[in-house]
Amino acid sequence: MKSSTLLVILVLQAVLVMGIFAAVAKENAAVGESKGNTETNDGKLGCCTNCNFSFSGLYTCDDIVSKCDPVCKVCKVVKKNPVKQFQCTDTFIGICGPPCKKN
C-alpha cells in the first residue's frame, strides 16, 4: 500500500516538473517572438546602457534612442510624441558594449 502511494506521488511530481519546464519554454519562445527578430546580428553596437545579456553569448539592447546605431538591422519606432524615438530590436552575438554617454 505504501509503495503504491509513494509511486503515485513520484509520478505526480514528475508531471508537475515537466509542466513547469514546458511553461517556461513556452514563455521564453513568446519573449523571443515579441522581439520580432529570429536572426542574429554579427555587428556590435557602439554603446548600450540597458543591455540584456545571456550566458549563451547573445544580447539585446533596450535603449530608447533618437536614432538607431548604423549596425542595427531592425530599428522600430517606439514613441511618436512629443519626439519620435526608436529601439533596435536585433539580437547580437558577443558581449554588450560600453554604456552610452548622456547628452
N, C-alpha and C positions, 0 to 999 in steps of 0.2 A: 504494500500500500504506500509506504513512504517513498520507495524508489520510483513508483509511477508518478507520484505528486511532484517529486523533485525533477523528473524528466519533463513534465508539463511546464513547470516553472522555467527550466532552462530553455525550452523551445520558445516560450513566450518572450523571454528576454532576448533571444536571438532575433526574433521577428521584430521586436521593438528597436533594437540596434540597427537592423537593416533598414527599417523605416526612417530612422533618423538620418542615416547616411544618404538615403535616396532623397530626402527632403533637402539636405544640404547641397547635394549635387544639382538638384533642380534649381535651387536658389542661385547657385554660382553660375549656372547656364543662363538664367534670366538676367543676371547682372551683366554678363558678357554680351548678351544680345542688346541690352539697353544702350551700350556704348555705340552700337551701330557699326562696328568695325571688327572683322574677324581676322584680317591680315595684320602682320606686324610691320612697323616702320623701322628700317635699318638705320635711319638718321639719328641725330642726337639733338635734343632741344638745347638752346643756348643757356636757358635757366628754367627753373621750376620751383615755385615756393610750396605749392600744395601737391606733393608727389605721393602717388600710391604705388609703392614698390612691393613686389612679391619676391620671395626667395627663389622663384622659378627663373628669375632673370628678366622679368617683364615689368614694365611700369606704365602708368598713365599719369597725366598731369591735369589736375582740376582747376588750374588757374583760369580766371576770367580776365581777359585782356582786351585792349583796344585794337590790337592787330595780332594775328597768329604768327608764330615763328615760320620762316620760309620753309623749313623741313616738314612742316605739318601738311599731311595729305588731305585730311578731313577737318575743316575748320567750320564750326557751326555757330550761328547766331544764337546767343542765349539770353540776350536782353536788348530791347529796341529803344526803350525810353528811359531816361531823357537822352542817353547817348548809346549808340549801338556798341555791344560788347560781344566778344567771341570766346570760344573754347575749342582747343584742339582735342579731338576725340580719338586720336591714334593710340595704339599700343606700341610702345617702344621696347627694344631689346637693350639690355645693359643696366646701368645704374643712373639714378637721377642726376641731373646737372646741378650746379650751384643755385641757391635761392636767388630769385630775381630782386634787383635793387628797386626800391621805391623811388618814383619820380617826384 
